[in-house]
Amino acid sequence: MKIIKTATFIKKQINDIKIYGTKEFFRKFYLLIKFFSVVFMDIIAILPCLIIRLISPLVLIRIQRIPAGNFGDFALHPAMYYCKKKFKIDQPTKKHIDLVYIHYREKLYNKQLEKMWKRKFNFLSGYLLDPINRINRLIPGWEKHIIKSLHRHQRDVDLLYEKCRPLKFTDEEEVYGNKMLNKFGLKDKDKFVCLAVRDRAYQQKKIPTTQRDWSYHDYRHTDVYKFYLAAEELTKRGYYVFRMGVCAEKSFGTNNPKIIDYANSNLRSDFMDIYLAAKCYFCVSSSSYGFSDLTNLFAKPIVNMNLPFGEIATYSEKFLLIVKHHFLKKENRKLSLTEIFSHGAAWINDTKVYKQKDIELIDNSEEEIRDVVVEMIENLEFKKKLDPEDEQLQESFKSLYAKNIKRYEYQNESMKPGEIMHGTIRCRFGSKFLRENKAWLK
């Protein structure tokens, strides 16, 4: 059978070359050379893997690839690893050396973030470490030679980022960042808010739709124009607003000099992406995981509208949340909190599945977004306390959400055994949203 398959494979290659000509021949020759070079490197990697095993009683060598192709992963995975290492959480008891690398085929989407991580970790070439890491996993006992806190992202339910602050700028970077803020028109004591509104542009630029269909992510997108009222309100209260993004579908065109369409600015840079996240007063995010995750590393307050509902960030008092309305079309009504779970919509990560369940996601109105942003401002500036009714609504939300998370967590197929997604629910939900949608709290 194998001989027949091999013969068929060879015949296909010959036919392809006959049909497509010299160019196809050289393409296949290149792939063949590439294949044998990988095999050659894997054979060479056997020796260092054996050495690593032999010296493990004296010193443990751990090797791990850092995911760099996704902005959020490149921020969060190393951050959790750094914090756990600093606080000696889940670390080997014996002497150990950790080596990390970025895969040589992986495209980096923020050079400044790479530079900052390289100041903290033992980075070596992916050409050297990737074959060793690959061969290591074929040898029994490989688990102790990887870095598990880099292997998969874990939510910061213990608030390690606030205690550790994993990312820091050099003095020279601080000076440069301040000068860039001045170029945007800000003075030294001016405060600004970052607005991260997710659309299709970034992913289509990163991996074109001809290579991958990104429409399954459509449920996470929000029209940036829904944020005009909030942006204008912020400027009335003295803040500047930066509309974030590497690129954007729509301009955030306005004559207001305090609203800066940074995503379409010629001053946009990898460095300023990180610097703005670090220095903003707070962030407003419409499920833009990458940038809002970055602001979280700097312990910044976040107004968040994340989906799916079962994955909203609940573990910090600095999070203020609202959520899109889940509308059940066949019954012409909105789903309550509990119904979002009972209808299997709490962990949907694909637009098509929402449609299959006949659930339409309705964006929050301009007024709802403005109101929750104003609530964040008043929380931060005036430490405004909730009145008894609002306090009761908050407790009802936390209790009901926790109850449904526990009851329906089996629906979350992305969770690994032992993984904690929420921990203690410390967030606040939009007070005005709860007052105006009391029927939702069922």
N, C-alpha and C positions, 0 to 999 in steps of 0.2 A: 504493500500500500504506500509506504513512504517513498519507494523508488518511483512509483507511478506519479505521485504528487510532485516529486523533484523534477521528473521529466516534463510534466505539464508546466511547471514554473519556468523552466529553462526555455521551453518552446514559446511561452508567452513573451518572455524578454526578447527573444529573437524576432518575433512577429512585430512587437512594438518598435524595434529599431528599423525594421523594413518599412513600417508605415510612416513613422515620424522622422526618420533619417538620422543624420550625424548628431544633431543637437540632443536627441534622445539617447544616443549611444554615450555621449560624454556625461549626460546627467546620470545614467545608470552606473557608469564607471566611477563617477564621483561618490555615489551612494555606496558602492562596493568598497572603495578605499576607506570611506568613513566607517563602515561596518567593521572592517578588519582593524582599523586604528583603535576602535572602542574595545574590541576583543584583545588586542595587544596590550592596551593600558590595563585592562582587567587582570590579565595574566601577571603583569608587573606588580599589580596591587596586592597580589597574594602574599608576597614577602613582608611588606610593612604590616599587613593584617596579622600575620603570624608573630611578628615582633611585638605588636601591641598586646597580643594575648600572653606572650611569654613574660612581659614586664608588668602585667596587670597586678601581681601580688605586691609590687613595690609602688607603682604609680598607675592610676587608671586614666587611660586616654579616651576621651569621648569626642565624637565627631557628629556634626549635624549641619544639614543644609538650612539656610535661612530663606524662607519664601520672599522673593523680592518683586515678583511680577504683579502682585496686587498691593496697592498702596496701603490699605488698611492692615493687611497681614504683615507687611514689612514694618509697620509701626508697632503693632500689638504683640506679635510673637517675641521679638527681641526684648520688648519692654517687660513682659512678664518674666522672662528668663533672667533679666538683669535684676529685677526686684527680688525674686526668689533666691538668687545667688547672694545678693547683698544681705538678706535676712536669714540666710542658711535654711531655707525651706526646701524640702525634698531634694537635698543635696547628698552626694556620697559622703560617708563618714571617713573614708580614707583619702589620702592625697590624690588629687586628680588634676588633669590638664584638659581644658575644653578648647577644641578647635572648630571654627565655623567657616562656612563658605557660601558664596552665591553661585548658583549653577551658571556655567559659561554660556548656556543658551538662553538664559533668562534675561529679558530686557528690563532695565531699571527705569522706574518712572519718577524717581526723585533722588538726584545726586547728593543733595544736601543731607538727606536722611541717611544715605549710605555713609557719608563722611562722618556724621555724628556717631553712628554705631561703630564704625571702625576705630574710633577713639576709645571704645570701651571693651571690645572683644578681640580675641586672637583670630583674626581673619587670615586665611591662606587661600591660594588659588583653587578655584573649582576644578581646574584640570588635574590638580594633584589630589585633592580630597574626595572628589566625587567617585572615582573608581574604588578608592579604599572604602568609602562608605557603602558602596554597592556590594562589594565582595564581603565586607564585614557582616552584612545581613544574611549571607548564605551560610555563615558559620554558627553553630549552636552557641548560645550565650551572648549573642549580639546585643540583646536589650540593654545590658549595663554599659555598653559602649556608645549609646546615643544620648542626646539631651532631650528628655521627654517634655520639658517645659517649652522647648522650641519646636517640638514635633507637631503640636496642635494648640491653637489658641484657647486660653481659659479666661473666662470673665473675671474681672477684678472685684469679686464679691467681698474680699477682705480689705479693699481700699488701699492696696499696696502702692498704687501710683501716687496717692496723696502723701504717703509717708516717705516715698523714695525719690520721686521726681527723676525718672530715668534719663531724660534728655536735658542737656545743658549747652549753652552757647559759650564760646570763648569771649574774652573781653573785646577782641577785634570784631567779632561778629555782632556783638551788642552795639558797638559804635556804628557799624555799617547798617544794621537794621534800623537804628534810630534815624540815620540820614535818609534812608529810603522812605520812612514814614513822613519825614519832612517834605520829600518830593511829592508825596500824595496830598500835601497841604495840611498835615497835622502838625500841631505844636507839641512840645515835650509832654505836657500834662493832659493832652486830649485823650478821651476814651473812645474806643471803637468796638463795634460788634461785628462778628463774622456771620455772613448769611450763606449757608451751604445748601443750595437747592438742587436736588438730583434731577438730571435729564439724560437723554440718550447719547449726548455728544462724546463724553469721555470714553465710554466703552467702545463706541463705534470707531473712535480714533485709535484706541489701544489694539483692538482686534476687529477689523472690518467685518461687516455683516456677511460678506461673501465667504468668510472663513467660519463664522459662527453666528447663529441666530440669537440675538440678544433680546428678542421680544418677550421672553419669559420674565424679564426684569421690569416690564412696563408698569406693573402694579406699584413699584416703588417711586415712580416719577411724579413730579408735581409741577404745575405751571408756575413759573417764577413770578408772573404778574400777580399771583395771589398774595405776594409778600410786599406789595407796594405800600399798603396802609401801615403795616408794621414798620417798614423802613422809614417812611415819612414821620411816624410817631417818634421813632428813635431820634431822628435829627432835631425834632422840636424840643426834645429833652436834652439836647446838647451832644449827642453821640454822632460819630461818623459810622457809616455802614460800608463794609466791604462785601460785595457779592463775589464769593469765592468760586474757583474752578480753574482747571487747566485749559478748558475750552467750554463753550456753551452753545446751545441751540439758538437761544434768543439773546439779544442784548437787553440789558436792564436800563434802557435809555431813560434818562431823567435830567431835568435842568438843575436839580438840587445838587450843589457842589459837595455836599456832605455824603452823598450816596455815590460810591465809587464802584464802577463795573470792572473790578479787578480781573475777572476772567477774560476780559477782552482788552486789557491794558497792555501796552508795550513795556510796562515796568514789572509785569508778572514774571516770577522766576521760581525755581525750586527752593532757593533760600527763603524768599519771602513767604512761600506757602507755609513753611515751618515757623517762621518768625511771627507771622500774623496769628497762627494758632496759639503760640506761646504767650502773646501779649494782649490778645483780645479781652474785653471785659466779660463777655460771654459769647456763646455760639448759638445760632438758630439753625437747626438742621431738619431737612425733610427726608429722612432716611438716607442721607449721604454718609454712609458708614465710614468711608475713608477719612474725610476731613474731621468729622465730629469725633471719631476715635482718637485722632491726633490731639485735638483739644483736651480730650479726657486725660491723656498722658501728662498734660500740664495742669491738671486738676482745675479746669475751667468749668463754670456752670454751663449747662446745655439745655436749651429748649428743644425737645425732640419730638418727631412725629413718625417714629420708626414703625415699620411693618416687617414681618407678620406680627400680629398682636401678641402672640405667645412669647415673642423674643424681645419685647420692649425692654429697655435698660432701666431696671428698677432698684439697683443696689446702692445708689448714692443719693444723699439729700440734695446734691447739687443738680439733680435732674428734674426738670419740669416737663410733663408730657401731655400731649393730646394725641388723638388717633383719628384716622380717616373714618368716615361713617361707612358701616357695612350694610348695604341695602339688598334685601332679599326680593328680587324682581318679581317672582311668581306670586308673592303675597303682598307686594307693593308696600313694604314697610322696612324700617331699620331693625337690625338685630340688636338685642341687648348684649351686655358683656358676657353673660353666661351662654347665650345663644351663639355667639361667635365661636366659643369652644365646642358647644354641643353639635353645631353644624359642621364641625371639622375644619373651620377656617382659621384657627389660631396659629397654625404652623404651615400655612400654604406659602411656598416659595416659587410659585409659577403662575403667571397671569392666566394661562389656559385653565388651570384648576379652579380658579375663582369663577371663570365663565361656566365651567362644567357644573359647578355647584349653584349656578344662577345667582351669584353674589357680585354686585357692582360696588366698587370702592369709590366713594364720593369724596373729593378733596375737601378739606376744611375750608370754610369761607374766609374771605379777607378779614372779616371782623373777628372770627374765632382766632385766627393767627395773631392779629394785632392784640387781642385781649390777653392771650397767654404770654406774649412778649412783654406787655405792660406789667403783668403779674410778676414776671421775673425781675424787671427793673425795680419794682416796689419791694420785692423780697430782698434784693441786694442793697438798695440805697436806704431803705427805711426800716428794714428788718420787720416788715409788716406782719403782724400775727393774724391768724385766721379767726373769724368770729365763730361762735359755737356751732352754727349750722354748717359752715364750710368745714370745720374740723370733723364733724360727724360724717359728712360726705366723703372726706378723705379716708377716714377709717373704714367706711363701708367699701370704698374702692379697694383698699389694701386687703381687707378680709376676703372679699369676693374674688379678687384676682388670685390670691394665694390658694384659696379653696379650689378654684378651677384649674390652676396650674397642677396642683397635686392630683386632681381627679382625672385630668385628661393628658398628663404628660406622656403617656404611652403613644399618643398620636405624633409626637415629635420624633421623627425617624432620624434626624440629624444628631441627636444627643447620643453620646457614648455612655456606657455603663459607668456610674460613679461621678459623672459630670454634673456640676452645679451651675445652673443657668441664672438663678435669681438670688439665692441666699435670702438675707433679711430684706424685706421690701421697705426701702427708706425714701424712695422718690415721692414727689408730689404730683398729682394729676391736676390739670387746669381747673381752677376753682369755678370760674364762670361757666366753663364747659359742663361741669357736673351739675351746677345749679340749673342750667337751661336744658339739661338732658337727664333729669332724674329717673325717667323710665328706663334709661340705659343701664342703670345700676340694679339690675335684676339678674 
